Amino acid sequence: MDPNLERYLIDRGATPDELRRAETEGWLTLLTIDRSLFRDQAKYSRAEVAEHSGVDPEVSIRLWRALGFPDVPEGPPVFTEESVSVLRTLQQRVEAWFGRRN
């Protein structure tokens, strides 16, 4: 890993373990994007961010894609408290615009 990128990510709150996992598992780019946008510590997986926001897991995947984010593999914690809030707000706006669909 580039030492400048490593220093940047650590300065933005990534842990050395996160860096190793992201590089090994192929989600270093996602971690970099996340740390560029959010300073909070990532603590939620894809399923957990959906659960905490009250958004159906499949809908949450579609909402993140609609925002232009890449698909997130299940397992690694890449979402923050702010992510939960953003997802909840998006769901509420979609429901307000288009009505609730079951």
N, C-alpha and C positions, 0 to 999 in steps of 0.2 A: 504494500500500500504506500502511496505517496506520503511522505512525512508531513507535507503541508496540509493535505487533506485530513490526515490523522489528527494533527494538532487542531485544525478547525473544528472537526467533529467533537473532539474532547472538550474544547472551549465552549461548544454549544450544548454540552450535557451528555454526550454519548459516553458510555463506559467502555473500557478496553475489551470486556467480554462481548459487548454488543458489536464492536468493530470486528472482532475475530469472527463472530457468527455471521454477520452481514457479508463479510468477504467470502467466507467459506460456503455459505448457502446461496449466494448470488443476489442479495438484496442491498448491496452497498449503495447503489444509485438511489434506491428508495429511501434509505437511511439519510443520505445526503440531502435529498429534497425535503424530507421531513424536518431535519435539523435546521435547514435554511428557513423554513416557514414557522416552525414552532420551537420554542426554547424549553418547554416543559419536558420532563422525563417521560419517555414512552413507557407505558405500562400495560396497555391493552392489546390483545391479539385481535384479529379480524372478527372472530365470534364474540369476544368480550365487548368490543366497542359497539357492536350491534345490540347486545344484551343491555348494556348500561344506558344506551340512548333510547331504547324501546322501539328500535327499528328492526323489521324483519331482516334476517341475515342476507337473503338474496337481494332485497331492496337496497340494503346498505352497499352491497357490491356495485349495483347499478348506479347509485348516487355518486360514489367515489369515481367511477368511470366517467360519468357525465361531467364531473369537474375536471377531467383530464388526468387524473392520477392513474398510475399503472395498477394492475391487479396485485393484491398483496397475498403472499402465501399464508396459509393458516399456520399458526404456531408462534412465530416471533412477535414480541410486543413492539409494535410500531406506531400505536395510536396513543394519544394523550387525553387528558381531561378536556382540553379544548376541542379535540376531535369528536368527543362525545357530544359536546354542545353544538358543534357545527352540524353533525349528522342529525341530531334531534331537530334543530332549526330547519334544515333542508326538508326533512320529512313533514314538518308542520306546514311549510310553505307549499309543498307539492299537494298536500291534502287540501289546503285552502284554495289553491288554483284549480285543481282538477276534481276535487271531491274524494272522499275516502273510498278506496276499492278493496274489496275483500276477496 
